[in-house]
Amino acid sequence: MSVDGLQRPPAEVRFAGELAALRDGDTGDRPPGWALSLRAARTFILGDQKAGITRKFVGDPSLIDRALISLATSRGLMLVGEPGTAKSLLSELLAAAVSGDSTLTIQGGAATTEDQIKYGWNYALLVADGPSTRSLVPAPLLRGMAEGRVVRFEEITRCPLEVQDCLLSPLSDRVLAVPELAGTDTGGTDSMVFARDGFNVIATANTRDRGVNEMSAALKRRFNFETVFPIADFDTEVSLVAQEAGALLHRSGVTAEQRRDVLEVLVTTFRELRTGRTGKGDAMERMTAVMSTAEAVSVAHAVGLRGWFLRREPGTPADIVSCLAGTAAKDNPDDLAKLRRYLEQEAPRRAGEQWKALHAARHLLPG
Amino acid sequence: MGPTFLGVRHHSPACAALVARVIDTLRPAHVLVEGGADLNGRIDELLLGHELPVAVFSSYRDGLRDGSREPMRHASWAPFCEYSPEWVALRAGRAVGAAVRFIDLPAWDPAFASRRNRYADAEVRYADVVARLCAEFAVDNVDTLWDHLFEAAPAEGLQERLAAYFDLVRGESDATEEDAAREEYMARWVRAAVADAGERPVVVVTGGFHRAALIRLCDPAASDPAPAVWPEIPTLPDGAVGGSYVVPFSFRRLDAFDGYQSGMPSPAYYQHLWDHGPEGAARELTRAVVERLRALRQPVSTADLIAARTAADGLALVRGHAVPSRVDILDGLASALVNEALDVPLPWTARGTLAPGTHPAVVEMVAALSGERVGRLHPDTPAPPLVHDVTALLERLGLDRAGPVDLDLTRPDGLERSRVLHRLRVLAVPGFARDSGPRTGVDPVLTERWRLSVHDGRTGALIEAGAYGAVLEEAAAAALADRIGAAGSDVDVIAAVLFDAALAGCAELSARLLEDVVRRVGSAPEPAALGRVLAVVLSLWRHDRLLGTAHSDTLGAVLAAGVTRALWLVEGVRGPGLPADPGRIGALVAVRDILVHCGLDDAVHSGSLAVADRVAADAGAPPDLRGAAFGFGWSLRGEASSVERAVRGAFAPASAGDWLAGVFALARERVLAAGGVLDVLDDLLAGLGEEDFLIALPALRQAFTWFPPRERETIAAHVVARHGGAPMSLRLPEPADLVAAGRALDARVDAVLTREGLL
């Protein structure tokens, strides 16, 4: 695949060199159907400075261990967590490591139907020839089973229940029936697709969607649940925000570097409103809006843009307040009240000139 | 032959096994162990045959030299379990006929001033290098790293790996002054032992963190040629009181140290590892978790167990363990048994205590790791001093017999006896029950009645309580501190503990504990409970000369924290349609009273008024709180701009009563004094339509209950006079709710008549 001009090539293309290096140096036993051994797959995600493998996921290493083991057993892997915790990135990396391919992806949504998951038909051929392997259009699940690869199912809980449940027999009996092919000339041997080694499912679900389409107990049992948490370490998160926002600003043509202390105020605000707990441990209320690292990056980006294009400077806490009102509090009056209370009561108790500036800019909140 | 230095991690089974092996092989003349040298005469007492875990408890109080300050107190524990390397060294050393000695400074030495657990992990204080090692091995934290490198790794080469690990940890950090003093002292023992042993071996068992320094200090080529004599054992400073004694300990307490005091977690797991090896430990841990979950009627199917075991084996494989380690098993169980999203991360991915919101199955897993084993002392163990102290106290005060006791708290002897009894109650020593006496609240009760009985369990309970302190007052204070630790953010419990502390005469908390209380009050979840607590604490702070808590610093700090928190909570209550809640109004009343009486600084004053002004003007806040916030400002400032406007603005029939309830609760006196408001209210009420009046009535009646009957009569007289009526009896012939019901009926009848065109 030519990478030029692609906005975002898949992981196996972005990290093709690292994957190749790992494959070549891989001496461990590979689970049947896997492209890498468990340890090499682990190294691919967690990184190894000496071997020139970058760290691609910031989080507890044990989470990766458990996720890989789930994929090697007969249960699927369900990644759950708040929005913006890099679940989809992790699922992409896992699929790239295990199968060398992260493109067998089903995007769940209210309009997802079974034929987007299992298989559909080329209607012209279907009308001309009747049901046959030629007129069958395989969807990711069928391909993953037939080829022994990992299938990604994004936002599974956005799908209606009956659609989710079509995963039951592929996951438990490892077989997918295509009843339309049963009576055809091939003698019906194509009517059952048995999963090859290497097939498994990585689903992601958003805890904000909890209760919208609650998964059936039967399906839950066929998945191992792994919760992906926001980044626990403050310094790691600040660095990540600085790095990601810096890259975005660079692409937007902003040359001024953001101040670290301003970003620290921004990330602290996000973390405290996200967890409902101050750094000292005092309980507060959580915001209902998503306050993930990804959101922090986008606010940091907006802060940088405002500062640069309005005043040709790197952005101040006053910009943070303006951006928070639009991106974090959105149109929810309760969230706006929580944010206001935070700026009025919490901010003045912090030491530092940027906190003072944040407190002083509180009147920029609308309403 | 030079000494053999074994650097260990305290409470590590792998290190304990290594110590046993080395001592058995070398059969040394001397075994030197990290531990207070003042205990050397009493090693026999330690080896009497106790059921472990036990601990050496040390307490210390210095003499009051200048009278200008509180005596310095310190209490610490040196816990031992069967798999503690130090314990194994004592036993194995004795078994091979070696001379066994402790070689560290006594627990009361200033070098231990900030330590509560002698056998805490030193390397936790040197987090940088540990964090780098964790990143290098791609593990979550130091405990997992330890399991990976030592407990779950083969025994070959263990000694060298330990040395390399601890040299790395130590190599990059400068030891503190305290560590340096201890190492200097320990090295003197080692040099003396080596000189005494001649050609025979000497084994030194200390925390791995000290090993490199000891080797350096004991190198015959480098050290000064001072004669190697046995060091003196430091004696207590003049006027100081202190001592060490053996007390029963428990796995729960061993696991409860946190922060810099913590050692290896999960004692029950490591006990199994010591007893049964890694396979057996895995089996026992799984069994304990499943038994606990099934006892709670949580389904754990055989399929789940197979999945858990498969996952654990797989994880061991990925992580390079021959058999599943502690975290492999836990991760496997979590994968198989938790099939929903977690609210907080798995506790074994980070150090520290369980976070609220931990998944119930995970809570059981952690409980199974921690275990419930409680140590028991051999019957011949000398009783801890607390037992003698209490016996003597009870005798002196005439409380050593059964029967009722009446105490007058206003007399010094009554107060002293009351405090002793309360301290015993706080320590849960059986046989002391209180029938009546002061309770939390404002009503002054000056007498107490107790019922004493002779109880078999008294001595046992006192021995257990001996772990809290050497004298009754200290022990009670430590037990109360424990209760605060267990209270979580339940402020009602904290209020009860503070009240108990006042009764027991230990109301001045140590700085560390006070910080803890302040933190918990600072995270109280809802205003009503916080308001109740603040009211109790304020009355103790203002009035209690009886219990000696008036103007206590401790309570002052709690009040200041409470004010900040209450204001935060009050601003967060949303819901314009919520009915009045006396609890949250009470929170603002408490804050106002604190501001009036406690003299907090101006910034707090102006900050509180700003919060109140915002809440009063906030259309999204409940009406009662808006009223209360308005009353708050009115009462504190002594005036309010445009009171009349505010009253008229808030006077919607559905919420007027709730709003007024808030105002009346905080600014009752102002309402009565400023006659104008009563007139405004009267006009507004008179202007209400019949139906609106009935809607407003229940809440209005509730609001006026904030006035005592006498003031209600004043109001009524004022209103009657205003309407030109003569003074009269204001008592209605029928109960008020009956009259209201009658009026509602009248209104309905009128409505029907109007509808049918009959009126």
Interface residues (C-beta under 8 A of the other chain):
Chain A: L38 R39 R42 L46 D60 P61 S62 L63 D65 R66 L68 I69 S70 A72 T73 R75 V80 G81 A205 T207 R210 K220 R221 F223 N224 F225 E226 T227 F229 A232 R277 K280 G281 D282 A283 M284 E285 P333 D334 A337 K338 R341 E344 Q345 E346 P348
Chain B: A138 V139 D140 T144 A307 T310 A311 G314 L315 L317 V318 R319 G320 V327 D331 A334 S335 A336 V338 N339 E340 A341 L342 P345 L346 T349 A350 S489 R519 G522 S523 A524 P525 R565 L567 W568 E571 G572 R574 G607 A610 V611 R614 D618 G620
